[in-house]
Amino acid sequence: MPSTTHCDLAIVGGGLAGGLIALALRKARPDLDVRVIDGAAGFGGNHLWSFFASDVAAADRWIVAPLISHGWTQYDIAFPAHGRTIKAAYYSIESHRFDAHLKATLPKKAQMLRTRVLGLSAREVVLASGDRIEAGGVIDTRGAGDLDQLDLGWQKFVGEELELAQPHGGDRPVIMDATVPQIDGYRFVYCLPFSATRMFVEDTYYSDTPDIDRSANTSRIADYAANKGWQVERIVRQEVGALPVAMGGDFEGYWKSGGSRVAKAGMRGGLFHPLTGYSLPDAVRTAALVANAHDLSGSGLHDLLHGFARTTWERRGFYRMLTAMLFRAADPQERYRVLERFYRLDARLVGRFYAGQSTLFDKARVLTGKPPVPIGRAIRAIVENKR
């Protein structure tokens, strides 16, 4: 016979957004009966999430501090005509640590893994087993909704954690190495030194399509390592992904596509940086918002998270405009020039940009001067973005 379970809050999806909400509530509201439901055997999937210290408000750092696997105090960028070292704290979270921390922190009954969901509403989750969960409120964090509602480009990548025969000699990340051949849009390589002999290398593209040729990317990573003089003993882990970057679209249509009147977070709620595709800063803000909320009912959570997501979308028109300029004003093989110019700007401006917290002066500074794209195309991209 199907059974019914009752709880205060059901979080559907055990990825970054859902996991951070669960952790924040466990610390701030340990009295709540929370369930995290996911079809996988663990939390977080196979991912590496990285962020700048300035991406997370000081008041919210307690949410991510226990999850950090690696940290550095500065990073490098490299372009054909410009390179620099920027002093800014940078951190990485590995999904295996994320998984272990959630399993150690959440009560056993809260961890509903290997549990497939058939459907949900604002206060109920129906499982494939026929069982039901009745909750005071439900938050859906299962990933993207109908992306056809949005006008998108893609940041796609293949990343490999390499175990090397000898020390690589690097002591800080290379966030963007765009000295590599420009293929399929703007291409760069991203490197994180995890130890003296372990390096994470990601081959990344700002592309018009989400299509990934894994074998070609893997071959290019091998070539990059060989050019660095690194002898690879083994590939510890491989990660593949395509992050949407937004030029525009129908926010309300996208929100409703993920379930009308159901609270949503993470990619499901459209909470990602329009130009980088990164969702961790918004996931932390969302977790803090929910942890401080008084009304955790289905309708209360919907209104809270819809309002937050809608306001965030409206405030980020500037970043969507820049994304449109990158994809529609620059020829694919010339897109790197946009980022090359950007990285000549003040390091604090760069930090606020990644955090989605650019000031009016920052925006003016980004747009002033001779654009690294044809001026006519730039104007058309701006005009079309405002329609």
N, C-alpha and C positions, 0 to 999 in steps of 0.2 A: 504493500500500500504506500502511495506517495505520502511524504511527511511535510509538515510546515514548520519552519524555524523562524523564530522572532528575534530581532536585534534592533539596536538603535540606528545603525547606519550600515548600509551595504555598499562597498566600493567594487565595481565590476571592472576588472583589469588590474593586474599586479605589476605593471610597468613603472616607469619613473614617476609619472604624475600620481597614480593611485598609491604607490608605495610611500611617497613623501607625505601624502595626506594622512595615511595610516600611521606613519611614524610621528608626525606632528601631533595628531590627536592622542596617541598613546602617551606622550609626554605631558601634553597640556590638559587632557581630559581622560585620565586613566580609568575613570568610572564608566565610560561609555562601552557598550557592547558593539564592537565594530567587526565586520567580516570583510575580508579581501578575497575576491573570487577570480580565479584564473584557470584556464585550461592547461597551462604548462606545469611542469614539475617543480619549477622554481620561480622566483621573482626577478624581474628585470631583463629576462632574455639574454642575448649575447651582445652586449653593448659596452662601449666606453663613452662616458660623458665627461666633457672638460668645460671649464669655465674660468673666467677671471674673477679675482676677489671682488672687484667693483660690480660684478653682475648680481651679487647678493647683498642686500642691506645688512648692516651690522646687527640689527635686531633679529634677523632671520638666520644668522649663520649657524645657530645651534641645530637647525634642521639637517644641514648637510655635513657638519663637522665630523661626525663619527663615520661617515661613509668614504672619506677621502683616502685614496690609495697613494697618490703621488702629489708633490707640490714643488714649485720652482719660484724663484724671485724675479726672473727676467726671461725674455724670449727674443728670438731673432725673426726677422723677415728678410727675404731676398728676392729682388726683381732684376731684370736685365740691366736697368740703369740706376738702381737704388737698393741699398740694404742698410739695415740698422739693428741695433739691440735696444729693446724697450724694457725699462724697469717697471714691472707690474707682476704681482703675484698671480700665479696660474695653477690650477688644480685639476686632477683627474679622478674620476670615480669609476671603478671597474665593476661590472655587473655581478661577478662572483662575490665581491665584498658586500654589495648592495643586498644580494640574496641572503648571505649569511647573517647580516645585521637584522634584516626583517625577521628571519626565522628565529633569531635569538631574542628579539625584542617583543614581538607580538605574541599574545597567548595562542596556544595550539588551536583553540576553537576558531580563532580569527583567520587562520591560514587555510582557506578553502582552495587548495591547489588541485590540479588534475580534475577540475570541475567545469564542465562545459555549460554555457548559458544559451538557452533558446530565445529568451526575450525578457524585456524588463519594462517597467513603468516607473513613475516617480516614487513609488513605495513598495514595489514588488519585483522579485527576480524569479524567473521560471527556469529551472535547470533541465538539462537533457534527460536526467533520470526521472523526471516527472515531479521531483520535489520542488517546493517553493520556499522562498525566503521573504517574509513580510518584515519590512523595516520602517522605521520612522522616516527615513529618507534614503535615496539611492543616488550615487554619483557614477556616471559612465565614463571610464577612462580607457576604453578599449582601442584607441587608435583613431585614425582619420575617419571623417564622415565622407560625404559625397564631394570629392575634390573637383568634380566638374563644375561646381558652383563658383569656383575661384579661378582667376586668371594667373597661371603659374609658370615658373621656370623650375629648374631642379638643381640642387647640389647633391651630386651622387658620388659614391666612393667605394673603394675596396681598401680595407686596412688589414695589415698583418703585423702581428707581434713576432719579432725575429730574435732568436737566440743565436748569438754570434760566437765565433771561435776565439776572437780576441776583443779586448775593450775597444769601443768605438771612439772614445775620446771626447764625446759631447757631454756638456753639463747642463744644458738648457734646451727647451723646445725650439723647434723651428716651426712657427705657426703657418707660414706660407713660404715655400720655395718655388717661385714662379720662373726660375731660370730654366726649367725643363721645357721641352718642346710643347707648343700650344696645340692641343688636340681636342676636338669635340667641345669647343667653347673655351672658357677660361680654365686652364689646368694648373694645379699646384700640388706639391707634395708636402705633407704634414708629418713631422717627426717628433716623437716624445721619448726621451731617454729614461727608461724605467729602472735600469741598473747599468753597471759598467759594461755588461755584455748583452743587454737586452734593449732593443729599440722597437718602438711601435712606428710603423711607416704606413701612411695612408695616401693613396693616389686619388685625388679629388678633382671634380669637374663641375663648373657652372654651365650646365647643358640645357638645351631646349627640350630634351626628352629624358624620361627616367630610365631608359634602357641601359643595362650594364652588361658589358662583355667581360665577364669575370676572368677568363683566361688571358685576355689582353692586358687587363689591369695587373694581374699577378705577374705577368712577364715584365711589365714596366717597373714594378716594384723591385723585381730581381735585378733589372738593369740599373736602377737607381742605387741599390745596395752595392753592386759590383763597381760602379763608378766612384763610390765612396771608399772603396777598398775593403768593404766588409765581407767577410766570409761567413755565410749563413749555414749554421749547423742544422737548424730545424725551424719550422714555422709553428710557434706555440698556439696561435689562435688566429682565425680569420674572421673579419666582419664585413658585411656588405650592406649598403643602404642607399636610399634616395630620399632626400629631404625636400619637401616643397618650399619654394621661395615665392612670395606673393607680389604680384603687380596690381591686383585689384580683385573685384568679384563681389558677389552678393553675400555679405556676412550673415544676414538673417536666413537666407536660403540654406547656407552651409550649416548653421546652427540647427535648424529644424530637420535637416537631413539625418542628423545623428539621433533623432528622437524628439518629438515635440513635447515640450513641458517637462523634459527630463534634464536634471542637472548634469553638466559635462565639464571635464577638465582635460588638460593636456592637448594633444593634437585634435581630439574629439571636439574640443571647444574652440578650435582655431587659435590656440595660444602658443604661437611660435614667432620668432623674429622674422619679419618679412624678407630680409636680405640674407641672413645667415641660415635660416631654417631651424636654429637651435631653440629648444623648448625648456631647458633646465631653469633659467632665471624665472620664467613665468610659472613653472611647476613649483618652485620654492615659494613664490608670492602667493600662489593659490593655496598651498598647504598652510601657510601662515594665516591666510584669510579664513579658511575653514576652521582652523584650530581656535580662532578668536570669535567665531560666530556664535550667537545665542540661539538662533533658530535653525536647527538641523532637520526640519521637516522636509518632505519632498518638494513642496512648493517654495518654502523658504530657501532651500539650497539652489533651486532653479533660478529664482530671482537674483540671489546673491551672485552666482557664477555667471549667469547670462549678463548681468549688469557689468561685472568685472571684465568679461571677455569683450563685450560690445564697446566699452569705454577704451580698452586697450587697442582694439582694432581702429577706432576713430582717431586715436592719438598717433597712430603709426602711418598716417598717409605719407609723410616725408620718406619713410623707408621704402614704401611701395613705389613711390615715384623714382627713387634711386634704382630700385630693382628693374623698373621699366626702362630706365636709361641704360642700364648695364646690358639688358637683353635686346633692346630694340633700337638703341642709338649707336651701339658699337658693333662692328663686325666681330663674329665669334673669336677669331684669332687675335683680335686687338682688345678684347675685354680686359686683359691683364693691365692695360695702361690706366684704367679707371682705378683699380686697387693700388697700383704703383703710386699714382698721385695722392690717393687718400692716405697712404702710409707715410707721406712726407709731413703730415699735419701733426699738431701737438699730441703727445702721448695721452694726456688726460682726455682730450677730445675723442681719441680712438677708444678709450675705455668707456666713456659715456655712450658712444655709438653702439658698442657691443651689448651694453646693458639696456639699450632701448631708452636711454634717458638723455638724449641730446638736447641741449639748450637752444634757444633761438639764435644765439651767437654761433654755436656749433654749426647749425644748419646753414647759416649765412656763409660761414667759412668754407664749408664743404662745396657750396655752389659758386663761390666767387672765383675769379681768375679764368684763364682760358681752359675750357673743358677739354678732356682728353678724348672726346668723341666729336664727330661732325656737328656743328652748331644747329643746322637745320633738323637733323635727326633728333637731337636732344630736345629741341622745342616741340617737335611732334610727339615725342614720348611723354613729355610733361602734359601737353594738352590732352592727349588720349587718356592719360592716367586720371585726369580730373573728370572725365565723362561719367 
